[in-house]
Amino acid sequence: MSLPYVIMALVTLQRLAELAIAASNTRHLRALGAIEIGRSHYPAMVALHASWIAILWLSVGARAVNLPLLGLFILLQALRVWVLASLGRRWTTRIIVVPGMPLVTGGPFRFLRHPNYCVVVGEIAILPLVFGQIWIAVVFTVLNAAMLWVRIRTETGAIYGLDVSTKCVTPEA
């Protein structure tokens, strides 16, 4: 198996493992009384990420691998692990909020409000560039920006009790 396919196999296995962890964490959070916000856009986000991986699988072939960019991608994976470790059982691919639970403020959250999204932005742009696939990097970066515009507004509203459609604080029930 060529190096591009080994890289893609590792990325795919990582994502599948993360989906299993996210599902377990989601069940745990729901048992604590969590609610899911933004359920309607979740299938589009999954489709975006699955399409990104599928197109990379179909396009990498026997391409050369840009090792400095691969190193940067590996660094992003270390940052991803830091985010997941900082969130612990609270990390999931969905927007899940447990009413009354304080925000995580340690780890990378000391520096950024949404560090995982920063990692994802980098991954979606850099991995295709590792294989010289500029068009994939550009197309999926634009699609991901649109998804993150919706997702971050929804997540921020859920976390801080804001109605993002009107930018008003949602009254307590």
Secondary structure, 3 states (H helix, E strand, C coil): CCHHHHHHHHHHHHHHHHHHHHHHHHHHHHHCCCEEECHHHHHHHHHHHHHHHHHHHHHHCCCCCCHHHHHHHHHHHHHHHHHHHHHHHHCCCCEEECCCCCCCCCHHHHCCCCHHHHHHHHHHHHHHHHCCCHHHHHHHHHHHHHHHHHHHHHHHHHHHCEECCCCEECCCC
